[in-house]
Amino acid sequence: MTRLTVDVWLAAISAIVAAVTMFAALRLAMRISASCSASTCMCLTIVGSIVVGVGVGCANAVGTLSLALGRTEALGGTLGKLAGSSLCGASVCAVGLWMCGRARLSRFFNNAWANAGALFVGTLLILSPSIANFAGEQVTLSGFCSAGACGRIELVAIALAAIALGALTVICVVAIYGGRLELRASRSKRELDEVHARLQYLATHDSLTGLPNWVLFKERLAQAVTDTERPNRAIAVVVIDLDRFSSFNHSMGHGAGDWLLAEVAQRVGAVIRPEDTFARLGSDEFVVLIDNVAARVEAKAVTTRILTALEAPVWLNGTEVYVRPSIGVSVWPDDGRRVDDLLAHAESAMAAAKKRGGNSAEFFRREMTDSMQERLALENDLRRAVAAGEFEVWFQPELSAKSGRIATAEALLRWRHPQRGVIGPASFIPLAEETGLMIPLGEWVIREACRLASQWQVNGSMPIRVAVNLSATQFRHQNLLEVIRSALTTSGLDASSLEVELTESSVMTNPEESAGVLKQLRRMGVSVAIDDFGVGYSSLSYLRRFPIDKLKIDRSFVRDLPTSATDESIVKAIISLAHSVSLQVVAEGVETEEQLEFIRLLGCDLWQGYYCCEPQPADLFNDTLQQQLATRTGIIAALARASAHFDR
């Protein structure tokens, strides 16, 4: 048996080279996943085979060199074995990587224990040819200690395995730690991507309805406008606004308003095409972008479907709510070539639809621009006027049909504009309703009317009842009773001297709630009148059910009373109906002596109209009251003198 001299450091280098080679092969195997293409898999297989082949050759060469020190003749016989082992290692690696690519076994290599085991076994396999060349021989270890240590080659194999195990341990620790860092980095990147995507979604979508918001819609509209590649194309912008939504929000609460908006979004979204962009611009305004060759035709069809979809009432807490949309449409390039122009013109068309009564659709026309600018100017002036105190309360009397005495003074709101002069309520009340200014305006009218009525009584004028019109928004507002109670207390006016006027639609919107509010007004001592009777529900059921004191016949029936037998029959029936349930009747819009005679003959209790006098400012109306008081005092004095004369 021969004795070999082994260089420990070269043997250790051989083990480390084997471990690194095997680690590189496994990392290449991990690169092969189900998403790799055939060409990528082939490239990885070739590269892996070359790496392993070179690594096996280097490891065996260094290992053989470490074992053959002092025995140079042994090297010649091992060259063929080294070449064979390198070729064998490369072939085995190629087959393994090919199988990994075919069977997609890369998940196996992601396991840390499987990784370490494969590395250890692979390293021993790589070193085994070097050890097998000198099996059974005695070796002397050099470079480890000065005296040298002796032993069999098998002991050297164990030592090399231990060295390889140590190297593998270091490699595995580094690999595991690096893998965890990579996993953590990957998880952090994924979380950041999710947060970024969520923020991007929130920045471009409405949180209530989930629809695209103003930012995303404007971006898509700008993209559609600048896309000039398709010839003979058109774009339609459809703006949808819900009529009287502010009133609904104030009366029913913002929670109910949000629910209504979500319901509208669902209904409208169900009737537009998937390729159209449906977005919420804000508050109660929605918009649809139609990018189509026949955009104008498609827009007309879309508006028809939207109006149909919103016809059915929405049930909210047991109450029927009817949604009335106003829709405006502008078309590119006919109505404008810029994004801002298209949106502004669609808004103008929508405002025109709202002005016509709503629940309709209008296409933009050039003459709409002027009216839209005028409306915006009026809205700005209206907001300024509320703060500047430019509003006044005027009065128009209701007179007894029998005696001609003033029984009630109806308070009417007027706006004294600095440039336009006195503006009637028909010009600004709808705008005040839309902008939410009706609540503070209505409260001011109640307080001012109570103050003036109390002042007239204190100044010696005859006691008179003052009537205040309540809009539907005011009537549904939660603090109505508190405002009325506070106005009466502050002014010192008795509740019996205040009357509130409501339209039939205001009362019938939510009958149960209306009945409760009216009963509380009755308990306070405030009387209630139904205005414009005959043009709404005109139902016997609510006359019986609600605590009402007075009906006011709409002027449209009084106007043709002398010449229309139909109107005469209607007025006669209303008076008979009201008297049967102990209600007073007021005829509105009396302008001629003939009309007055008719309503007297038909038994009407009170009348109101220009035949007596037009609405007057508070100071002029006070003069009228003083004149009536003086006349009445004179009549009473004359009667007293006549009575004294007859007594004598």
C-alpha positions in Angstrom: 0.0 0.0 0.0 1.4 3.4 -1.0 1.3 6.5 1.1 0.0 9.8 -0.3 0.6 13.3 0.8 -2.6 15.4 0.8 -2.6 19.2 0.9 -5.5 20.1 3.2 -6.1 23.6 1.8 -6.3 22.3 -1.8 -8.7 19.6 -0.6 -10.8 22.3 1.1 -10.8 24.5 -2.0 -11.9 21.4 -4.0 -14.9 20.9 -1.6 -15.8 24.6 -1.7 -15.6 24.6 -5.6 -17.9 21.6 -5.6 -20.4 23.3 -3.2 -20.4 26.5 -5.2 -20.9 24.6 -8.5 -23.8 22.7 -7.1 -25.3 25.9 -5.6 -25.1 27.5 -9.0 -26.9 24.6 -10.6 -29.7 24.7 -8.2 -30.1 28.5 -8.6 -30.4 27.9 -12.3 -33.0 25.2 -11.7 -35.0 27.7 -9.6 -35.1 30.1 -12.5 -37.1 27.6 -14.5 -40.8 28.2 -13.8 -44.1 27.6 -15.5 -43.9 30.9 -17.2 -40.6 30.2 -18.9 -40.7 29.7 -22.6 -39.1 26.7 -24.4 -36.2 28.9 -25.7 -35.5 30.3 -22.2 -35.6 26.8 -20.7 -33.2 25.5 -23.3 -30.8 28.4 -22.7 -30.8 27.8 -18.9 -30.2 24.1 -19.5 -27.2 24.8 -21.7 -25.7 27.4 -19.4 -26.3 25.1 -16.4 -24.6 22.1 -18.1 -21.5 24.2 -18.9 -21.3 25.6 -15.4 -21.6 22.2 -13.8 -19.3 20.5 -16.2 -16.6 23.2 -15.6 -17.2 23.1 -11.9 -17.0 19.3 -11.7 -13.7 19.3 -13.7 -12.2 22.1 -11.5 -13.3 20.4 -8.3 -11.9 17.0 -9.3 -8.7 18.5 -10.7 -8.0 20.4 -7.5 -9.0 17.4 -5.4 -6.8 15.0 -7.4 -4.0 17.5 -7.2 -4.3 17.7 -3.4 -4.2 13.8 -3.2 -1.3 13.3 -5.7 1.3 15.5 -4.1 4.6 13.8 -4.2 3.3 11.2 -6.7 3.3 12.9 -10.0 2.9 9.6 -12.0 -0.6 9.3 -10.5 -1.8 12.4 -12.3 -1.5 11.0 -15.8 -3.9 8.2 -15.2 -6.6 10.4 -13.8 -6.9 12.9 -16.7 -9.3 10.6 -18.6 -11.3 10.1 -15.4 -11.4 13.9 -14.8 -12.7 14.5 -18.4 -15.2 11.7 -18.0 -16.5 13.0 -14.7 -16.8 16.5 -16.1 -18.8 15.2 -19.1 -20.9 13.0 -16.8 -21.6 15.9 -14.5 -22.6 18.2 -17.4 -24.8 15.5 -18.8 -26.5 14.8 -15.5 -27.1 18.5 -15.0 -28.5 18.9 -18.5 -30.9 16.0 -17.9 -31.9 17.4 -14.5 -32.5 20.9 -15.8 -34.4 19.5 -18.8 -36.6 17.5 -16.4 -37.1 20.5 -14.2 -38.3 22.5 -17.3 -40.6 19.7 -18.4 -42.1 18.8 -15.0 -41.9 22.3 -13.6 -40.2 21.0 -10.4 -38.7 24.4 -9.5 -41.1 24.6 -6.5 -39.1 21.7 -4.9 -35.9 23.8 -5.0 -37.6 26.7 -3.1 -37.6 24.5 0.0 -34.6 25.3 2.2 -34.1 21.8 3.5 -34.4 20.2 0.1 -32.0 22.8 -1.2 -29.4 22.0 1.5 -29.8 18.2 1.0 -29.4 18.5 -2.7 -26.3 20.6 -2.3 -24.7 18.2 0.2 -25.3 15.1 -1.9 -24.3 16.9 -5.1 -21.0 18.0 -3.6 -20.2 14.5 -2.5 -21.0 13.2 -5.9 -18.7 15.8 -7.5 -15.8 14.9 -5.1 -16.3 11.2 -5.3 -14.3 10.7 -8.5 -11.2 12.3 -6.9 -11.4 10.1 -3.8 -12.2 7.0 -5.8 -8.9 7.4 -7.8 -6.9 6.7 -4.7 -9.2 4.4 -2.7 -7.5 2.2 -0.1 -4.3 4.2 0.1 -2.7 5.8 3.1 -2.4 9.5 3.1 -0.4 12.1 5.0 -2.1 15.5 5.6 0.2 18.4 4.8 -0.3 22.1 5.4 -2.4 21.3 8.4 0.3 20.7 11.0 4.1 20.5 11.0 4.3 16.9 12.1 1.6 15.8 9.6 -1.2 13.3 10.3 -1.7 9.9 8.7 -4.7 8.0 7.8 -6.6 6.2 5.0 -8.2 8.0 2.0 -11.7 7.2 3.4 -10.8 9.4 6.4 -9.9 12.1 3.9 -13.2 11.7 2.3 -15.0 12.2 5.6 -12.9 15.3 6.2 -13.7 16.7 2.8 -17.4 15.9 3.4 -17.2 17.9 6.6 -15.5 20.8 4.9 -18.2 20.7 2.2 -20.8 20.5 4.8 -19.4 23.6 6.5 -19.2 25.4 3.2 -22.8 24.4 2.4 -23.9 25.5 5.8 -22.5 29.0 5.2 -23.9 29.1 1.7 -27.4 27.9 2.9 -27.5 30.4 5.7 -26.6 33.2 3.3 -29.1 31.9 0.8 -31.9 31.5 3.3 -31.3 35.0 4.7 -31.1 36.4 1.2 -34.2 34.5 0.3 -36.1 35.9 3.3 -34.9 39.4 2.4 -36.0 38.9 -1.2 -39.3 37.5 0.0 -39.8 40.5 2.4 -38.8 42.9 -0.4 -41.2 41.2 -2.8 -44.0 41.3 -0.2 -43.3 45.0 0.5 -43.3 45.8 -3.2 -46.6 43.9 -3.6 -48.1 45.8 -0.7 -46.8 49.1 -2.1 -48.2 48.2 -5.5 -51.6 47.4 -3.9 -51.6 50.7 -1.9 -50.6 52.6 -5.0 -53.4 51.0 -7.0 -55.9 51.7 -4.3 -54.8 55.4 -4.1 -54.9 55.6 -7.9 -58.5 54.2 -7.8 -59.6 56.6 -5.0 -58.1 59.5 -6.9 -60.0 58.6 -10.1 -63.3 57.2 -8.8 -66.2 58.4 -6.8 -66.3 56.8 -3.3 -70.1 56.7 -3.1 -71.1 55.2 -6.4 -67.8 53.7 -7.6 -68.1 55.5 -10.9 -65.2 57.4 -12.5 -64.9 60.9 -11.1 -64.3 64.3 -12.6 -60.5 63.7 -12.9 -60.8 60.4 -14.8 -63.7 61.6 -17.0 -61.9 64.8 -18.1 -58.8 62.7 -18.9 -60.8 60.3 -21.1 -62.7 63.2 -22.7 -59.4 64.9 -23.5 -58.0 61.7 -24.9 -61.1 61.3 -27.1 -60.9 64.9 -28.4 -57.2 64.6 -29.3 -57.6 61.2 -31.0 -57.7 62.3 -34.7 -56.8 59.0 -36.3 -60.4 57.9 -36.9 -62.2 59.9 -39.6 -65.9 60.8 -39.6 -66.2 60.3 -35.9 -68.1 62.4 -33.2 -68.3 62.7 -29.4 -71.3 63.4 -27.3 -71.2 64.7 -23.7 -74.4 64.1 -21.8 -74.7 66.0 -18.4 -77.4 64.8 -16.0 -78.6 66.9 -13.1 -81.3 65.8 -10.6 -84.0 68.5 -10.1 -84.7 69.7 -6.6 -82.1 67.4 -5.1 -80.9 70.1 -2.7 -84.5 70.3 -1.3 -84.6 66.5 -0.9 -81.2 66.5 0.8 -82.3 69.2 3.3 -85.7 67.6 4.0 -84.8 63.9 4.2 -81.1 64.1 5.3 -77.8 63.6 3.6 -77.9 59.8 4.3 -81.1 59.5 2.2 -79.5 61.7 -0.4 -76.5 59.5 -0.7 -78.7 56.4 -1.0 -80.7 58.2 -3.8 -77.6 59.0 -5.7 -76.4 55.4 -5.6 -79.8 54.2 -6.8 -79.7 56.7 -9.7 -76.2 55.7 -10.6 -77.3 52.0 -10.7 -80.3 52.7 -12.9 -78.5 54.9 -15.4 -75.5 52.6 -15.5 -77.8 49.8 -16.5 -79.1 51.5 -19.7 -75.9 52.9 -21.2 -73.4 50.9 -23.4 -70.4 49.2 -21.7 -68.0 51.2 -24.0 -69.4 54.5 -22.9 -67.9 56.3 -19.9 -70.4 57.0 -17.1 -69.0 59.3 -14.3 -70.2 61.4 -11.4 -69.0 65.0 -11.5 -70.1 65.9 -8.0 -73.1 66.4 -5.8 -76.2 65.4 -7.9 -74.5 65.8 -11.4 -73.6 62.9 -13.6 -72.1 62.8 -17.1 -71.9 60.2 -20.0 -69.2 60.2 -22.7 -70.3 58.7 -25.9 -67.5 58.1 -28.5 -69.3 57.0 -31.6 -69.5 57.8 -35.3 -73.3 58.5 -34.8 -72.8 60.1 -31.4 -75.7 62.5 -31.8 -78.1 59.7 -32.6 -76.8 57.5 -29.8 -77.0 60.5 -27.4 -80.7 60.9 -28.2 -81.3 57.2 -27.6 -79.3 57.3 -24.3 -81.2 60.3 -23.0 -84.5 58.6 -23.8 -83.4 55.4 -21.9 -82.3 57.5 -18.9 -85.6 59.3 -18.6 -87.4 56.0 -18.9 -85.2 54.4 -16.3 -85.8 57.2 -13.8 -89.6 57.3 -14.3 -90.4 54.7 -11.6 -90.5 56.1 -8.1 -87.8 55.3 -5.6 -89.0 53.9 -2.2 -87.2 55.5 0.7 -88.3 54.6 4.3 -91.8 53.9 3.0 -92.0 57.1 1.0 -92.3 57.4 -2.8 -89.6 59.7 -4.2 -89.8 60.7 -7.8 -86.5 61.6 -9.5 -86.7 64.2 -12.2 -83.5 64.6 -14.3 -82.6 67.6 -16.4 -80.3 66.5 -19.2 -78.0 68.5 -21.5 -76.1 67.3 -24.5 -73.2 68.8 -26.5 -71.6 67.2 -29.5 -68.0 67.4 -30.8 -67.0 69.0 -33.1 -70.3 70.9 -33.9 -70.7 72.4 -30.4 -67.0 72.9 -29.6 -63.6 71.4 -30.1 -62.1 71.9 -26.6 -62.9 69.9 -23.5 -64.0 72.9 -21.5 -66.3 74.1 -24.3 -68.0 70.8 -24.6 -68.6 70.6 -20.8 -69.8 74.2 -20.6 -72.2 73.8 -23.5 -73.6 70.6 -22.1 -74.2 72.5 -18.8 -76.0 75.2 -20.7 -78.3 72.7 -22.4 -78.9 71.1 -19.0 -79.9 74.5 -17.5 -82.2 75.1 -20.4 -83.9 71.7 -19.8 -84.3 72.6 -16.1 -85.7 76.0 -17.0 -88.4 74.4 -19.1 -89.6 72.4 -16.0 -87.0 69.6 -15.9 -87.5 65.9 -16.6 -86.4 66.4 -20.2 -83.3 66.5 -22.4 -82.0 69.4 -24.5 -79.2 69.6 -27.1 -77.0 72.6 -27.1 -77.9 75.6 -29.2 -75.8 78.7 -29.6 -78.4 81.0 -28.0 -78.2 79.0 -24.8 -74.8 80.5 -24.0 -76.2 84.0 -23.2 -78.9 82.6 -20.9 -76.4 80.5 -19.1 -74.1 83.4 -18.4 -77.1 85.4 -17.2 -78.1 82.6 -14.8 -74.5 82.4 -13.4 -74.5 86.1 -12.9 -77.9 86.0 -11.2 -76.7 83.2 -8.9 -73.7 85.1 -7.8 -75.8 88.2 -7.2 -78.3 86.1 -5.2 -75.5 84.8 -2.9 -74.3 88.3 -2.4 -77.8 89.7 -1.8 -78.5 87.2 1.1 -75.4 88.6 2.9 -76.1 92.2 2.0 -79.8 92.2 3.1 -81.3 93.2 -0.2 -84.5 91.4 0.3 -87.8 92.9 1.4 -91.2 91.6 2.5 -94.2 93.0 0.7 -97.8 92.4 1.5 -101.0 91.8 -0.5 -104.3 91.7 1.5 -107.1 89.1 1.5 -110.4 90.8 1.9 -113.8 89.6 3.1 -116.2 89.1 0.2 -119.1 90.4 2.3 -117.6 93.4 4.2 -114.5 94.3 2.2 -112.5 94.3 5.4 -108.8 93.2 5.3 -108.7 89.8 7.0 -105.3 88.5 6.2 -102.0 90.0 4.8 -100.0 87.6 2.6 -96.3 88.1 2.9 -94.5 88.1 -0.4 -90.7 88.1 -1.0 -89.1 90.8 -3.2 -85.5 91.4 -4.1 -84.3 95.0 -4.5 -81.4 94.5 -6.9 -78.9 97.4 -7.1 -78.9 97.5 -10.9 -82.1 95.6 -11.9 -84.5 97.2 -9.4 -87.2 95.1 -7.7 -87.3 91.5 -8.8 -90.3 89.2 -8.3 -90.0 85.8 -6.7 -90.6 83.8 -9.9 -87.2 85.0 -11.2 -85.1 83.9 -8.2 -87.0 81.4 -6.0 -86.3 78.4 -8.3 -82.6 79.4 -8.3 -82.7 79.7 -4.5 -84.2 76.2 -4.2 -81.4 74.8 -6.4 -78.6 76.5 -4.6 -79.8 75.7 -1.1 -80.5 79.4 -0.2 -84.2 78.9 0.2 -83.8 77.7 3.9 -82.1 80.9 5.2 -84.3 83.1 3.0 -87.5 81.4 4.1 -86.5 81.7 7.8 -85.8 85.4 7.3 -89.3 85.9 5.8 -91.0 84.2 8.7 -89.2 86.3 11.3 -89.7 89.5 9.4 -93.4 88.9 8.7 -94.0 88.2 12.4 -92.0 91.2 13.5 -94.0 93.6 11.2 -97.3 92.1 12.2 -96.5 92.6 15.8 -95.3 96.1 15.2 -98.6 97.0 13.4 -100.6 95.8 16.4 -98.4 97.7 18.9 -98.7 100.9 16.8 -102.5 100.8 17.0 -103.4 99.3 13.7 -106.2 96.8 13.7 -105.4 93.2 14.6 -104.6 91.3 11.4 -103.4 87.8 10.5 -100.2 87.5 8.4 -99.8 84.6 6.0 -96.4 83.2 5.0 -95.7 80.9 2.0 -93.6 77.8 2.9 -91.7 76.1 0.1 -91.5 72.3 0.0 -87.9 72.6 1.2 -88.9 74.6 4.2 -91.8 72.4 5.1 -89.6 69.3 5.1 -86.8 71.0 7.0 -86.2 69.5 10.4 -86.1 72.9 12.3 -89.3 74.4 10.8 -91.3 74.2 14.0 -88.4 75.6 16.0 -88.0 78.6 13.6 -91.8 79.4 13.8 -91.9 79.1 17.6 -88.7 81.3 17.9 -90.1 83.9 15.5 -93.4 84.1 17.5 -91.6 84.4 20.8 -89.1 87.0 19.6 -91.7 89.2 17.9 -94.3 88.8 20.7 -96.9 87.9 18.0 -99.7 85.5 19.1 -99.7 82.2 17.2 -103.3 82.8 16.1 -102.1 85.8 14.1 -99.9 83.6 11.9 -100.9 81.5 8.9 -98.7 79.3 6.8 -99.5 78.5 3.1 -98.5 75.2 1.5 -99.0 73.8 -2.0 -100.8 70.4 -2.4 -97.6 68.8 -3.6 -95.7 69.8 -0.5 -98.3 68.2 1.7 -98.7 65.0 -0.3 -95.0 64.2 -0.8 -95.0 62.4 2.5 -98.5 62.3 3.9 -97.6 60.6 7.2 -94.9 63.1 8.0 -97.0 66.0 6.7 -99.9 65.1 9.0 -97.5 65.1 12.0 -96.1 68.5 11.2 -99.5 70.1 10.6 -100.9 68.7 13.8 -98.0 70.3 15.7 -98.7 73.6 14.0 -102.3 73.4 15.0 -101.4 72.7 18.6 -99.2 75.8 18.5 -102.2 77.8 17.3 -101.0 78.5 13.8 -103.5 78.1 11.0 -102.8 76.3 7.7 -104.0 77.2 4.1 -103.6 75.2 0.9 -102.5 77.4 -1.9 -103.3 77.0 -5.6 -106.1 74.4 -4.9 -107.5 72.7 -7.9 -104.3 72.2 -10.0 -102.8 69.5 -7.8 -104.3 66.4 -6.1 -107.6 68.1 -5.1 -108.3 65.0 -3.0 -111.1 64.7 -0.5 -108.9 62.3 1.5 -106.3 64.7 2.6 -108.9 67.5 3.3 -110.4 65.1 5.8 -107.1 63.8 7.1 -105.0 66.9 7.5 -105.8 69.8 9.9 -106.4 72.5 7.3 -108.2 75.8 7.8 -108.4 77.4 4.4 -108.4 76.6 0.6 -107.2 79.1 -2.0 -108.7 78.6 -5.4 -106.1 78.9 -8.1 -106.3 82.0 -10.3 -106.6 80.0 -13.5 -110.2 79.1 -12.5 -111.1 82.7 -11.5 -109.7 84.3 -14.6 -112.4 82.9 -17.0 -115.1 82.6 -14.4 -117.6 85.1 -16.0 -117.3 83.4 -19.4 -116.7 79.7 -18.7 -119.5 77.5 -17.4 -116.9 74.8 -16.7 -114.8 77.1 -14.5 -117.9 78.3 -12.7 -118.9 74.7 -12.0 -115.4 73.9 -10.7 -115.3 76.9 -8.4 -118.8 76.2 -7.1 -117.8 72.6 -6.4 -114.7 73.6 -4.6 -116.5 76.1 -2.4 -119.2 73.6 -1.6 -116.6 71.0 -0.8 -114.6 73.3 1.5 -117.7 74.5 3.4 -118.8 70.9 3.9 -115.7 70.3 6.0 -115.8 73.8 7.6 -113.0 75.4 5.6 -112.8 79.0 4.4 -112.3 79.6 0.7 -110.2 82.4 -0.9 -110.4 83.3 -4.6 -107.0 84.3 -6.0 -106.4 86.6 -9.0 -109.5 88.7 -8.9 -108.9 91.5 -11.3 -112.4 92.8 -12.4 -115.7 93.8 -10.8 -117.4 91.0 -12.7 -115.1 88.3 -11.3 -115.7 89.7 -7.8 -119.5 89.6 -8.2 -119.3 86.0 -9.4 -117.2 84.8 -6.4 -119.6 86.6 -4.1 -122.6 84.9 -5.7 -121.0 81.5 -5.4 -120.4 82.0 -1.7 -116.6 82.6 -1.5 -115.5 83.9 1.9 -112.4 85.9 0.9 -110.8 87.2 -2.2 -107.4 88.5 -3.3 -106.1 90.2 -6.5 -105.1 93.3 -8.4 -108.7 94.6 -8.4 -108.1 95.6 -4.8 -104.4 96.4 -4.9 -101.1 95.0 -5.9 -98.5 93.8 -3.4 -97.1 96.7 -1.4 -94.0 97.4 0.6 -94.5 97.1 4.4 -94.7 100.8 5.0 -97.3 101.4 2.3 -99.3 98.5 3.5 -99.2 99.9 7.0 -100.7 103.1 5.6 -103.5 101.0 4.0 -104.2 99.4 7.4 -104.3 102.9 9.1 -106.8 104.1 6.5 -109.0 101.1 7.0 -108.8 101.6 10.7 -109.7 105.3 10.4 -112.6 104.4 8.1 -113.9 101.7 10.4 -113.5 104.1 13.4 -115.5 106.8 11.5 -118.2 104.3 10.7 -118.4 103.2 14.3 -118.5 106.8 15.5 -121.3 107.7 13.0 -123.3 104.7 14.1 -122.8 105.8 17.8 -124.0 109.3 17.0 -127.0 108.0 15.1 -127.9 105.7 18.0 -127.6 108.6 20.5 -129.9 110.8 18.2 -132.6 108.1 18.1 -132.3 107.7 21.8 -133.2 111.3 22.3 
